[in-house]
Amino acid sequence: MGKFDNKIVLVTGGASGMGKRMTELLVEEGAYVIAADINKELLDVVSQHEMVEGKLLNVMSEDDWKKAVEEIVADHGRIDVLINNAGISSEKHMDDVTIEDWDLMMRINGFGPFAGMKHVLPQMVNQQSGSVVNISSYTAMVGMGANTYTASKGAVRAISRAASTQFGRFGIRVNAVFPGVIKTPMTENLSESSEVLQRLIQATPLQRLGEADDVARSVLFLASDDASYITGAELVIDGGFSAQ
Ligand SMILES: NC(=O)c1ccc[n+]([C@@H]2O[C@H](COP(=O)([O-])OP(=O)(O)OC[C@H]3O[C@@H](n4cnc5c(N)ncnc54)[C@H](O)[C@@H]3O)[C@@H](O)[C@H]2O)c1
C-alpha cells in the first residue's frame, strides 16, 4: 500500500529539480501525478511513466490555470494535492532591479502559487478535503539577499499561512516549506569549489548543500495523511542554516 494510492496530485514545475523528484516519489507511493511545467522537452521525459501526465501550464497565466483545473477535474474527478513548486530565481542586486524584473518575479513566484490556490481550492472545498504545499525559500526566513526573489518567497510564506486559516474548516490543509540551497538545475551555476559556496557549506550545521530528495521527502510528508493535523506549518529544510 502506497501513501498516495488513488490520489490525484498536481505538481507545478514537476519536470525538473525538486518537482521532478517529488513526481518520482509520489508515483512510488501510488499517486497519479499531473506534472505541470512550461518546459515541454523535460515534461516529455517525466511523463514517460504511465502514472505521470505532463501538462503544459504557465503558472503566470490565469487562463492556463483555469483550463488545467477544468481538464484534470473532467478526467479524474478530483484534485487531492496541489504542490506549488514552479519558480525562477535571481540574485540581481537591488540597485539593478527594474520594474520589469520585479513584475516578472512576482508574477511567476508570487502570483503562480496564488493563482494555483485560487483555482484549485474551490475544487477542494467541493470535495471537503485536500492538501496544498507551497515552496517558499529560507530567504523568506533569514536576512539573505534583498532582491526580488526574497520578496516573492515572502509573499508565498504570507499567503500560505493565511490560506491555512481560511480553508481549514473545509478539511483542507495548507503548509509551506523553506529550502536552503539545494542542488538542482536552478543552482547548477554555483560551483561547489567556488569560495562563496564553500563558505555557505561551512556555515551550514549539516556541512553540505541540500539534495532535491531532501526537500521532496519533506513535501511528501506534509502532503500525505501522515500530516493530517498539520496546517499553517512552516518547515525549514536548510541543514540548520537558519537555526543559527
Ligand atoms: N534550488 C534551490 O536552492 C531552491 C531553494 C529554495 C527554494 N527553491 C524553490 O524551489 C522550487 C523548485 O526549484 P528547483 O531548484 O527545483 O528549480 P528548477 O529550475 O530545477 O525547476 C523549476 C521548474 O519550474 C518550471 N517553471 C519555471 N517557470 C515556470 C512557469 N512560469 N510556469 C510553469 N513552470 C515554470 C521550470 O521549467 C522548471 O521545470 C522553486 O520555486 C524555487 O524557487 C529552490
Boltz pocket constraint, residues with backbone or C-beta under 6 A from the ligand:
constraints:
  - pocket:
      binder: B
      contacts: [[A, 12], [A, 13], [A, 14], [A, 15], [A, 16], [A, 17], [A, 18], [A, 19], [A, 36], [A, 37], [A, 38], [A, 39], [A, 42], [A, 57], [A, 58], [A, 59], [A, 60], [A, 84], [A, 85], [A, 86], [A, 87], [A, 88], [A, 89], [A, 108], [A, 135], [A, 136], [A, 137], [A, 138], [A, 178], [A, 179], [A, 180], [A, 181], [A, 182], [A, 183], [A, 184], [A, 185], [A, 186], [A, 187]]
      max_distance: 6.0
